[in-house]
Amino acid sequence: MFYQCPKCKKIWQYSIKNCPDCFLELKRINTQKAKVIGVSKVNIPSFLHPKVPYFTLVLEDEKGNKWVQKSSKEYKIGDVVEYESSQDKNTVAIWRIKYDILEGIERVIELLGGLKIEPETKILILPALTFSKHPYFAENTTPQFLENLIRYLLQSGGKTENVKVAGQSFDEIPIEAIAQKSQLLRVCQNFKILPLDLAKSNFVKKSINNFNFEVSEELFNSDLIINLPILKMGKEEASENILKVLKKENYLGLKYLFSKEEIKENLNKVLRSNLNTLSNYLTIADAEVVQKPDKFTTFLGLILASFNSFNLDRVFAEISMIKDLPECLKNVKIKDIPIAGRQIEEVQLTFY
């Protein structure tokens, strides 16, 4: 993505809002195709690029803009680099971002075949709201990520009156305190969206195998559910965040009888069997700044999306090259997961 001043026509690759010379708002230039104009093969591994060989490409778009990009696939000068979308609901889309979160959200959704959003589409967003901490701790979904997702939904035809941002606290800290400290409440206020405490919603009983779930009715009243976790190395945040749709007392009771892995697996089965279509339950994961196992944060610059949250968690585990997989991901075979967009080898980092 590039940004151009409508008056002086100067172009930037980073998303400043206004032209420093003309003070006009910059226009986004969306690149669709890129041609290879330079190639270098790298055989020496480094901390940020542990797997070799890989290729460094110099790319040029149809408007003459140039940039450098890593590739696991070998290209020749003159080749065109394109990314195909996938209709397979088990696909995980990966996109690397530098400055523009909105571009990343647009790209991963395109790679999954797109979303059909009408003015009357009822949308439920479930950000990660777990700890009463500031955004720089990367404990909760960042306000920038939620803000850009809402911008995408509105640009795609959605209406703020049909968008709900929901959460629930499973401990003694009120959800209102978590929403305020995380700054997600401010985002809702800026868009005039009323945040929803799922604990105060109605719950319906859904059963499968030996599991008796009480699930918020808001899920079944929505046309599109967007699970919006923030990823953390060594954990399975994408598949775990959806647990917040359960009634608190129901979830705490199930924990005494079953493992968290069993609860997650069976809850996902319930949701997929009771929602209208598989396409209305999408996970878009914030992996721009992520927590390492030592709780310190690092810039990863990724956005991942999938209609299968377990596949997304498994792909992120492969990207962060963790040694011991969480229990619920051990049966998810990485070779069976279709990938769209950037390849895993191109974005892998090791912190262990």
URVEN-V492690 format. One record per pair of residues at least 24 apart in sequence whose C-alpha atoms are under 8 Angstrom apart, sorted by the first residue. I is the first residue (numbers start at 1). J is the second residue. Records with the same first field share a line. If there is no record, write none. Layout:
BEGIN
I = J  J
END
This chain:
BEGIN
1 = 28  29  30  31  100  103
2 = 28  29  30  31  65
3 = 27  28  29
4 = 28  29
14 = 98  99  100
15 = 99  100
31 = 61  62
32 = 61  82
33 = 61  62  80  81  82
34 = 59  60  61  62  80  81  82
35 = 59  60  61  77  78  79  80  81
36 = 60  75  76  77  78  79  80  81
37 = 77  78
38 = 77
39 = 75  76  77
47 = 349  350
48 = 348  349  350
49 = 348  349
50 = 348  349  350
51 = 345
54 = 346
70 = 346
71 = 343  346
72 = 343  345  346
83 = 111  340  341
84 = 111  340  341
85 = 110  111  112  113  340  341
86 = 111  112  113  340
87 = 112  113
88 = 112  338
89 = 278  279  306  307  308
90 = 306  307  308  311  337  338
91 = 306  307  308  311  337  338  339  340
92 = 304  305  306  307  308  311  312  315  337  338  339  340
93 = 304  305  306  339  340  341  342
94 = 302  303  304  305  339  340  341  342  343  344
95 = 302  303  304  341  342
96 = 301  302  303  342  347
97 = 288  301  302  303
98 = 301
101 = 144  145  148
102 = 148  149  151  152
104 = 302  303
105 = 148  149  152  284  303
106 = 152
108 = 303  304  305  341
109 = 305
111 = 340  341
112 = 305  306  340
117 = 153  156  157  158
118 = 156  157  158
119 = 157  158  159  162
120 = 158  159  162
121 = 158  159  162  222  223  224
122 = 162  163  221  222  223  224
123 = 162  163  164  222  223  224  225  226
124 = 163  164  165  166  218  219  222  224  225  226
125 = 163  164  165  166  225  226  227  228
126 = 165  166  167  225  226  227  228  229  241  242
127 = 165  166  167  227  228  229  241
128 = 167  228  229  230  241
129 = 167  168  169  175  178  179  182
130 = 169  178
131 = 178
132 = 173  177  178  179  181  182
133 = 178  181  182
134 = 181  182  183
135 = 182  183
137 = 291  296  297
138 = 230  289  290  291  297
139 = 230  291
140 = 182  229  230
141 = 182  228  229  230  286
142 = 182  183  184  230  286
143 = 182  183  184  187
145 = 286
146 = 184  187  228
147 = 187
160 = 191  192  193
161 = 193
163 = 193
164 = 193  194  195  196
165 = 193  194  195  196
166 = 195  196  197  198
167 = 196  197  198  244  245
168 = 197  198  199  244  245
169 = 199  244  248
170 = 244  248
198 = 245
199 = 247  248
203 = 246  247
206 = 270
207 = 270
208 = 266  269  270
211 = 263  266
213 = 246  250  251  267
214 = 246  247  250
215 = 245  246  247
216 = 245  246  247
219 = 245
220 = 274  275
223 = 280
224 = 279  280  281  282
225 = 280  281  282
226 = 280  281  282  283  284
227 = 281  282  283  284  285
228 = 283  284  285  286
229 = 283  284  285  286
230 = 285  286  287  290
231 = 285  286  287  290  291  316
232 = 287  290  291  292  293
233 = 290  291  292  293  316  317  320  322
234 = 292  293  317  322  324  325  326
235 = 313  317  326
236 = 310  313  314  326
237 = 313
238 = 283  285  309  310  312  313
239 = 264  309  310  313
240 = 264
243 = 267
261 = 327  328
278 = 307
279 = 307
281 = 307
282 = 306  307  308
283 = 307  308  309
292 = 351
311 = 337
315 = 344
318 = 344  348
319 = 344  345  347  348  349
320 = 348  349  350  351
321 = 348  349  350  351  352
322 = 350  352
323 = 352
END
